């Protein structure tokens, strides 16, 4: 399988709704490594790496998020592979 890495910026009602916690759970489910953190502008920023298909599925989930969030927009960008273990909430 081909590994890929991406940044995902998620905009909308995504802070204060458990978005990071659920992103962490989904990352573990799809064997994604990286991190998620809140940004001062109210968005959520994710760096994620995994097998190409798993990463695509994870990104698709990020475009929707947990049921009580309201994702308005996402921006993804491919980045170089990075070295990390696990998925962390920052």
Backbone as a chain_set.jsonl record, in Angstrom:
{"seq": "XXXXXXXXXXXXXXXXXXXXXXXXXXXXXXXXXXXXXXXXXXXXXXXXXXXXXXXXXXXXXXXXXXXXXXXXXXXXXXXXXXXXXXXXXX", "coords": {"N": [[0.837, -1.194, 0.0], [0.386, 2.256, -0.668], [1.73, 4.933, 1.098], [0.498, 8.087, 2.234], [0.474, 11.589, 3.034], [-1.299, 14.302, 4.486], [-2.437, 17.675, 5.045], [-5.262, 18.883, 6.743], [-7.607, 21.294, 6.909], [-10.314, 22.338, 8.754], [-13.355, 23.963, 8.635], [-16.027, 25.812, 10.178], [-18.654, 25.026, 12.495], [-16.787, 23.724, 14.567], [-15.32, 23.7, 16.863], [-15.494, 23.09, 20.353], [-17.325, 21.081, 20.205], [-16.504, 18.497, 20.454], [-14.957, 17.722, 18.324], [-12.149, 17.274, 17.984], [-11.69, 15.09, 19.706], [-13.31, 13.092, 18.511], [-12.109, 12.995, 16.023], [-9.636, 11.95, 16.739], [-10.456, 9.373, 17.584], [-11.433, 8.345, 15.107], [-9.099, 8.453, 13.596], [-7.565, 6.485, 14.852], [-9.149, 4.296, 14.257], [-8.823, 4.115, 11.481], [-6.123, 3.658, 11.245], [-4.436, 5.927, 11.143], [-1.78, 8.232, 11.517], [-0.54, 11.135, 13.277], [-1.69, 14.434, 14.085], [-4.204, 16.487, 15.705], [-5.482, 19.769, 16.134], [-6.941, 22.71, 17.673], [-7.398, 25.867, 16.089], [-6.655, 29.391, 16.427], [-8.456, 30.871, 14.849], [-10.86, 29.567, 14.971], [-11.05, 27.301, 13.476], [-10.21, 23.811, 12.806], [-7.173, 22.079, 12.707], [-5.433, 19.534, 11.041], [-2.866, 17.158, 10.76], [-2.221, 14.392, 8.926], [-1.384, 10.985, 8.264], [-1.193, 7.997, 6.399], [-2.125, 4.793, 4.936], [-3.026, 5.145, 1.519], [-5.793, 4.684, 0.796], [-7.038, 4.452, 3.324], [-6.44, 6.999, 4.332], [-7.834, 8.633, 2.544], [-10.468, 7.889, 3.17], [-10.562, 8.738, 5.832], [-10.22, 11.526, 5.463], [-12.589, 12.048, 4.064], [-14.393, 11.575, 6.171], [-13.67, 13.693, 7.86], [-14.722, 15.818, 6.46], [-17.321, 15.808, 7.168], [-17.562, 15.22, 9.94], [-18.337, 14.808, 13.524], [-21.79, 14.263, 14.56], [-22.891, 16.568, 15.827], [-21.342, 18.657, 15.039], [-20.781, 21.232, 12.555], [-19.647, 21.227, 9.576], [-18.441, 23.513, 7.325], [-16.562, 24.006, 5.363], [-13.643, 22.451, 3.956], [-10.108, 22.248, 3.598], [-7.637, 20.579, 1.92], [-4.277, 19.439, 1.658], [-1.583, 17.885, 0.088], [1.275, 16.682, 1.715], [4.827, 16.166, 2.449], [5.804, 12.865, 3.558], [5.937, 12.149, 7.055], [7.616, 11.521, 10.204], [6.249, 9.901, 12.799], [4.622, 8.564, 15.706], [1.548, 7.142, 16.4], [-1.562, 8.983, 17.009], [-2.315, 12.239, 17.938], [-3.917, 14.565, 20.17], [-3.621, 17.957, 20.231]], "CA": [[0.0, 0.0, 0.0], [1.098, 3.524, -0.753], [1.477, 5.874, 2.195], [0.355, 9.486, 1.87], [0.274, 12.505, 4.159], [-2.05, 15.498, 4.122], [-2.987, 18.585, 6.037], [-6.701, 19.08, 6.573], [-8.145, 22.406, 7.688], [-11.765, 22.146, 8.804], [-13.993, 25.223, 9.017], [-17.446, 25.732, 10.525], [-18.85, 24.836, 13.942], [-15.929, 22.55, 14.781], [-14.692, 23.784, 18.181], [-16.466, 22.988, 21.437], [-18.315, 20.049, 19.869], [-15.855, 17.184, 20.511], [-14.391, 17.382, 17.011], [-10.8, 16.698, 18.113], [-11.83, 13.771, 20.327], [-13.832, 12.149, 17.515], [-11.067, 12.861, 14.998], [-8.667, 11.022, 17.329], [-11.043, 8.028, 17.498], [-11.474, 7.931, 13.7], [-7.717, 8.229, 13.164], [-7.175, 5.154, 15.341], [-9.952, 3.32, 13.501], [-8.29, 3.993, 10.119], [-4.661, 3.525, 11.319], [-3.849, 7.2, 10.73], [-0.91, 8.867, 12.508], [-0.454, 12.583, 13.119], [-2.271, 15.182, 15.198], [-5.306, 17.431, 15.478], [-5.476, 20.867, 17.106], [-7.768, 23.874, 17.407], [-6.694, 27.065, 15.648], [-7.265, 30.603, 16.985], [-9.534, 31.392, 13.997], [-12.06, 28.752, 15.139], [-10.976, 26.091, 12.646], [-9.437, 22.678, 13.329], [-6.068, 21.747, 11.809], [-5.045, 18.131, 11.175], [-1.839, 16.555, 9.909], [-2.568, 12.97, 8.936], [-0.622, 10.123, 7.365], [-1.596, 6.601, 6.436], [-2.298, 4.188, 3.622], [-3.773, 6.049, 0.649], [-7.237, 4.452, 0.88], [-7.446, 4.811, 4.687], [-6.352, 8.451, 4.455], [-8.954, 9.197, 1.779], [-11.677, 7.64, 3.965], [-10.445, 9.624, 6.984], [-10.479, 12.886, 4.975], [-14.037, 12.116, 3.804], [-15.062, 11.718, 7.472], [-13.397, 15.052, 8.351], [-15.587, 16.753, 5.732], [-18.637, 15.738, 7.808], [-17.322, 15.336, 11.37], [-19.363, 14.217, 14.385], [-23.138, 14.727, 14.208], [-23.23, 17.887, 16.37], [-20.524, 19.701, 14.408], [-21.318, 21.657, 11.267], [-18.506, 21.545, 8.716], [-18.818, 24.367, 6.194], [-15.548, 23.91, 4.32], [-12.366, 21.824, 4.297], [-9.019, 22.424, 2.635], [-6.619, 19.54, 2.1], [-3.06, 19.622, 0.885], [-0.622, 16.793, 0.229], [2.558, 17.1, 2.284], [5.776, 15.044, 2.51], [5.639, 11.924, 4.66], [6.622, 12.565, 8.276], [7.923, 10.427, 11.115], [5.592, 10.029, 14.093], [3.953, 7.354, 16.186], [0.254, 7.416, 16.985], [-2.313, 10.191, 16.651], [-2.375, 13.024, 19.174], [-4.69, 15.797, 20.285], [-2.764, 19.04, 20.756]], "C": [[0.875, 1.248, 0.0], [0.719, 4.417, 0.41], [1.394, 7.284, 1.63], [0.183, 10.304, 3.139], [-0.426, 13.756, 3.654], [-2.263, 16.392, 5.326], [-4.46, 18.746, 5.711], [-7.096, 20.23, 7.49], [-9.66, 22.325, 7.588], [-12.389, 23.415, 9.372], [-15.48, 25.014, 9.278], [-17.583, 25.674, 12.034], [-18.094, 23.561, 14.32], [-15.13, 22.634, 16.086], [-15.787, 23.757, 19.242], [-17.536, 21.954, 21.187], [-17.707, 18.646, 19.877], [-15.198, 16.762, 19.217], [-13.023, 16.717, 17.139], [-10.852, 15.288, 18.694], [-12.297, 12.741, 19.286], [-12.849, 11.951, 16.358], [-10.01, 11.87, 15.467], [-9.181, 9.581, 17.221], [-11.054, 7.509, 16.065], [-10.069, 7.647, 13.181], [-7.247, 6.842, 13.61], [-7.9, 4.059, 14.556], [-9.35, 3.056, 12.118], [-6.758, 3.888, 10.081], [-3.937, 4.757, 10.774], [-2.962, 7.713, 11.871], [-0.877, 10.362, 12.233], [-1.024, 13.284, 14.329], [-3.432, 16.047, 14.727], [-5.204, 18.528, 16.53], [-6.449, 21.96, 16.677], [-6.878, 25.035, 16.986], [-7.4, 28.296, 16.219], [-8.43, 31.147, 16.156], [-10.822, 30.573, 14.084], [-12.078, 27.49, 14.29], [-10.224, 24.993, 13.401], [-8.411, 22.317, 12.267], [-5.602, 20.324, 12.102], [-3.865, 17.855, 10.246], [-2.014, 15.063, 10.049], [-1.761, 12.213, 7.897], [-1.1, 8.694, 7.524], [-1.645, 6.028, 5.035], [-3.274, 5.034, 2.818], [-5.292, 5.906, 0.792], [-7.762, 4.838, 2.264], [-7.451, 6.329, 4.867], [-7.509, 9.118, 3.72], [-10.267, 9.042, 2.55], [-11.709, 8.558, 5.181], [-10.76, 11.069, 6.586], [-11.97, 13.065, 4.683], [-14.806, 12.282, 5.108], [-14.877, 13.146, 8.002], [-14.283, 16.091, 7.678], [-16.995, 16.791, 6.324], [-18.504, 15.948, 9.317], [-18.406, 14.654, 12.186], [-20.708, 14.911, 14.163], [-23.458, 16.138, 14.707], [-22.304, 18.995, 15.878], [-21.23, 20.118, 13.107], [-20.147, 22.125, 10.409], [-19.012, 22.336, 7.514], [-17.845, 24.176, 5.035], [-14.339, 23.139, 4.85], [-11.364, 22.145, 3.201], [-7.989, 21.35, 2.929], [-5.442, 19.832, 1.184], [-2.149, 18.427, 1.139], [0.694, 17.365, 0.739], [3.518, 15.912, 2.248], [5.465, 14.128, 3.699], [6.45, 12.392, 5.859], [6.763, 11.374, 9.2], [7.258, 10.695, 12.461], [4.959, 8.703, 14.453], [2.634, 7.793, 16.801], [-0.397, 8.685, 16.469], [-2.603, 10.944, 17.925], [-3.317, 14.203, 19.056], [-3.764, 16.835, 20.899], [-3.626, 20.159, 21.317]], "O": [[1.955, 1.278, 0.591], [-0.462, 4.636, 0.68], [2.105, 7.64, 0.69], [-0.205, 9.781, 4.184], [-0.18, 14.212, 2.537], [-2.269, 15.937, 6.47], [-4.855, 18.745, 4.545], [-6.936, 20.143, 8.707], [-10.223, 22.254, 6.495], [-12.008, 23.884, 10.445], [-16.112, 24.147, 8.674], [-16.744, 26.199, 12.766], [-18.669, 22.475, 14.386], [-14.345, 21.735, 16.385], [-16.864, 24.324, 19.058], [-18.554, 21.938, 21.879], [-18.317, 17.705, 19.368], [-14.909, 15.582, 19.022], [-12.76, 15.711, 16.48], [-10.143, 14.395, 18.23], [-11.738, 11.648, 19.197], [-12.77, 10.865, 15.784], [-9.539, 11.044, 14.685], [-8.443, 8.681, 16.82], [-10.719, 6.348, 15.831], [-9.868, 6.706, 12.413], [-6.612, 6.116, 12.844], [-7.317, 3.023, 14.235], [-9.36, 1.923, 11.637], [-6.157, 4.012, 9.014], [-2.955, 4.642, 10.04], [-3.339, 7.641, 13.041], [-1.147, 10.809, 11.118], [-0.877, 12.816, 15.458], [-3.615, 16.3, 13.536], [-4.879, 18.256, 17.686], [-6.745, 22.122, 15.494], [-5.75, 25.172, 17.46], [-8.605, 28.258, 16.469], [-9.305, 31.819, 16.701], [-11.776, 30.847, 13.355], [-13.016, 26.697, 14.375], [-9.68, 25.217, 14.482], [-8.726, 22.255, 11.078], [-5.4, 19.952, 13.258], [-3.868, 18.269, 9.087], [-1.964, 14.525, 11.154], [-1.488, 12.715, 6.807], [-1.377, 8.235, 8.632], [-1.258, 6.683, 4.068], [-4.234, 5.576, 3.365], [-5.998, 6.909, 0.897], [-8.808, 5.477, 2.373], [-8.363, 6.88, 5.485], [-8.099, 10.071, 4.229], [-11.085, 9.962, 2.577], [-12.761, 9.097, 5.526], [-11.489, 11.761, 7.298], [-12.551, 14.101, 5.009], [-15.771, 13.045, 5.16], [-15.818, 13.739, 8.531], [-14.566, 17.135, 8.265], [-17.773, 17.696, 6.021], [-19.233, 16.746, 9.907], [-19.29, 14.001, 11.632], [-20.754, 16.023, 13.637], [-24.231, 16.845, 14.06], [-22.469, 20.153, 16.263], [-22.146, 19.445, 12.634], [-19.712, 23.272, 10.505], [-19.894, 21.886, 6.783], [-18.245, 24.183, 3.87], [-14.049, 23.172, 6.046], [-11.721, 22.294, 2.032], [-7.521, 21.226, 4.061], [-5.59, 20.389, 0.096], [-1.971, 18.011, 2.284], [1.166, 18.395, 0.26], [3.089, 14.776, 2.042], [4.93, 14.572, 4.715], [7.527, 12.967, 5.699], [6.116, 10.344, 9.009], [7.655, 11.611, 13.181], [4.784, 7.829, 13.603], [2.6, 8.705, 17.627], [0.145, 9.372, 15.604], [-3.086, 10.361, 18.896], [-3.494, 14.77, 17.978], [-3.19, 16.612, 21.965], [-3.099, 21.159, 21.805]]}, "num_chains": 1, "name": "protein.A"}
